[in-house]
Amino acid sequence: MQQRMFPITCDRRTLERSAELLARRCTEPLPVAIIAGSGIAPVFEQDVVERIPYADVPILPQTSVAGHQSEILIVRFSSGTALVFAGRYHLYEGFSPAQIAVPVVLANTLGVRKIALTNAAGGLRHDLRTGELLIASGMINMTGRALVQQRPSAITLSNSWRERCTDRARQQSIAFAEGTYIAVHGPSYETRAEVRFYRLIGDCIGMSTVHEVQAAIQLGMEPLTISVITNTLSDSPRTQPLQHEEVLDASRRAHHRLRALLDVVITTAKEPA
């Protein structure tokens, strides 16, 4: 178990107790951790070998958003084992950036060096369609909150693991797009005016992930961000406001393609750089 501590508001003793509990429950090597976005955790159901409720892990608070299960899953794909956080924290729930980053810090304490951050996102780019996947090449923090003082707000997501993942996915004909993810505070969805603005600077938009990425980079981990495009955004008015259940339903329809990509993620995480 690593002893390196990330300099955020996080009780060291509670962190170590939590890591020791997880280490006892999973004795297999963990090449990668995954944070599951809205509606994404069911992708792993058939491969779960262990469930650990967040309530059993002292460092983890409960989540409150539909589509987030508040449990850690140890999953075993044919390609390897992964630690999955099936429950994410958001600014709009009242969590601080430091609290949002705790699963990343916990994974790092366990010795995990690679982390895949999945999310549900709205497609800004005109060629993106519901159910498609986007691997972020960059990220813009528009939440108004930061884990660390970071200027400019743009983050470049480039590392050797990400490049191996994208190369392998192309070789296996797994369809995905690449582009810039914009993180906003939420919980309200974007207005028509905001869509017109955000389309100038990014390709998809969501309400999470950026503070987890900041933590991973600060800890020297290799982050990879995968967005499931769950709705397409237009500056034309909708007849009905977008509902969270629509996002969850679209996420479920993308599970087959996401599972194939995550298999690549786990396979490449085990390989030497």
PyMOL commands that set and color helices and strands:
alter all, ss='L'
color gray80, all
select helices_A, chain A and resi 12-25+41-47+54-56+91-93+97-100+102-109+160-171+192-198+210-218+244-253+255-270
alter helices_A, ss='H'
color red, helices_A
select strands_A, chain A and resi 32-35+48-53+71-77+80-86+114-123+133-142+154-156+177-184+204-206+222-232
alter strands_A, ss='S'
color yellow, strands_A
deselect
rebuild
show_as cartoon
